Amino acid sequence: MLRSARNDAGAALESSLMFAGHNALRSAASPLRLGLLLGTLIAGVAAAPPPKPAPSDAARQQLRETERDHAARLAAEQQAAERARAAEAEHVRLAAERVAAAQRLRQAEAATFEAAERMDQLARRRQEAEARLAERAADLAPLLPLIERLSLYPAETLLAVPEPPESALRGVLVLQGLSRQLEQEAEALRRQQLEVAALSREVAAEAPRLAAAQAQQAARAAELDRELERSRRDARMAEDAAAEAARQAAADAARADTLRGVIARLEADRQAAEARARDEAEHAQQQRRGAAASEARRRQEALAQPAGPGVGEPHGLLTAPVAGSVVRSFGQPTDAGPAEGISYRIPPAARVVSPCAGKIVFAGPFRSYGLLLIVDCGGGYHFVLAGLERLDVQVGRHVQAGEPVGGMPGWDPRTPADRPTLYMELRRDGKPVDPAPWLKAKA
């Protein structure tokens, strides 16, 4: 533009010179007057201000800056997406390693459970035999002096009783019958003593196998603990947008009176948090606060996503939460009415895994259930686990099927006693259903 202005000024100067020259020739003006006129024209051109940029150029510059900003935002979003994908892949990898470690531990727990079952049965049989032996010995205790005297002095004992011969004869017959009965009782007593001794030997022989199984279980448990510690250290638990809402919902649900009330409150609080995030996004959009609107939309989308893929059809594909055996099935009578879940008898210090992929929505003590864990599997299904001694996950955490979530108390298989049990429920839309059709036949 400056070049154009200078060209225009040059053209004007040339025109003026031509006009001045023409006038000079016509009027025969002096050269001095012509020089003054030429200097005035040159000074005017030099003093002219530079031309302003055209509006079209400013618009093009602003467009270029906007495009650069947009490209920078796209690059940042792509980098963030790549980091999120990498973090998710790492989370899936670590979860798979925890599941594999839990499966190896379960095999060791199954061996411990079988050895503990044999030990428990032997210990109970020995206890029952000892009780029968003690009862029989107590019954024979009053007769022991007579048995001893008859065995040492049978004739003297009969002659010592001043009775007629008929009565003495009857006494002899009675004593003979009593003697035979006492011999049978003594023989039974000896057999029970031998049974107790044999059971004691079997218990002693089973003890090394149980110890070996427990040592293998302890080694596998230590391996799993290392995986859990690494996941806590390396995963850095990048909390998703719904984690805080999940914790608040769990705290609110803990005030419910029933399990159905807990699940209802959890769902109601999730829907309320989603609605608040949607309102915040709309309000921020209206006020042209782009960053706040994006964050609120991200939180809304996270809250709206299903917690898990559901439990599928009841085809026996889900893993039982613990190694062991079922001691009470769904619908069996209890003091509180038909059982609404399943109870498992477990090996000592058994680990508990999630039966489904989903999200931990409750983890903590609740009423008489002790430590309670609720996994939202998606599709309106929730697994409820109770009776745990410790929890290895927090509210808001996403877990895979088979991933460890807690542990059960230990107990001594050498001592017959009431064992701890794991209680599990499957609830669909808050109502209990029989979980057996979804679970694999062998825990």
Order of alpha helices (4+ residues) and beta strands (2+ residues): alpha-alpha-alpha-alpha-alpha-alpha-alpha-alpha-alpha-beta-beta-beta-beta-beta-beta-beta-beta-beta-beta-beta-beta-beta
